[in-house]
Amino acid sequence: MKDLVQRAERLRADFPLLHQRHPSGSPLIYLDNAATTHKPRAVLQTLERFYTTTNANIHRGLHWLSQEATRLYEEAREVVAQFLQAASPQEIVFVKGTTEGINLIAHGLRQVHFQPGDELLLTAAEHHANIVPWHLIARDIPVRLRPAPLRSDGGLDWEAFQQQITPRTRLIAITAMSNALGTEMPVSAIGALARQRDIPFLVDAAQFAPHKPINVQEWCADFVVFSGHKLYGPTGIGVVYMRHPWGETLPPYQGGGDMIVEVRWDSSTYAKPPQKFEAGTPPIAEAIALAESIRYLTQKVGWDFIQAYEQYLTDYAQARIEEVPGLQLFGTARPKGAIWSFYSEAVHPHDMATFLDQAGIAARAGHHCAQPLMEALQVPATTRASLAFYNLPSEIDSLAQSLHQIVHFFV
Ligand code: PMP
């Protein structure tokens, strides 16, 4: 274990932001990685290098700068395809983030797939990004959301999930890892069920992607979405994987430059996917920097280290938080990612997060954009500590120490 911690300490040198101090003078302890992660120097340098040496618009220019920018952008698509084990880079669409990605899919399915009375099967742990876009559809076509319940330990109730698949189920859309609980869902098992029944299957991998490797083919997924900024990459870039031939089937999400073959006053024809879904100037530098964050993660840090060390951190955090009297810990089901949500009857989560902040600890309090889940847990909100491979056991010790002080103060 000592080796893993030493490796994490060395990797921290790659993240300039982690070396700042909180205004109170305390070292900054960043435990809000589920909201967004910090960026390694390699990613920051890629952004700077792009703007200082290669900046040009893509796909349209015949000059060398534009060609070079296009080459890097399309190379980024290949890096993402490989990261997801997609069959082809043509199945990768760049978007702004997970939220835009799910809206793009929902917009397309509304036009070519859903009928009144159709059902969408989700889990009770969905982020609002995988709830509200379907509500927007339901305004035009009355479809019904059916959330499958969780067990009391936060794991998916598998029997109930299977029972909720009906002849009206026209989409299964689940998070691979709950952003509030860290719980991992049985994605491959759900994908196999969906494929057997010919039901399209969408996976929200926003939280899963930074913690565990993805194989979209093993998942039997039709759609997978994630955000670059949670994967040590920039904001403003995300990914939609669309299994072939969904890219052909779905209509464009937005119209404009770069997504057409021909435009006349009375109609236009569209380019092939993925260009068909990338109207206008895309986030070029961000896509190229996302590819760099993937290279950093998979080549410099490595999944073996990430998984072994984050497992250790998760267990360590559980043990330390469980020692705090009166704290209720949610989402103990395994397997789980390095995210812990907790609640004390004595302290409102917002007060808890404010006290933690005074100790230099960045944690999140609120409903975590998962209000239906909070309702199921019967709490107004929780405090959440979410970890990354650059966090240290000593930071968890500081969290536990502050939690002891806060609970002692309020009780
Ligand atoms: N889904 C999950 C599970 C998330 O955790 C988040 C971000 N909190 C989102 C979707 C939305 O991601 P973004 O804000 O990057 O679009």
Residues whose N, C-alpha, C, O or C-beta is under 5 A from the ligand:
A	BS01	PMP	A34 G97 T98 T99 E100 H127 A129 T175 M177 N179 D204 A206 Q207 S227
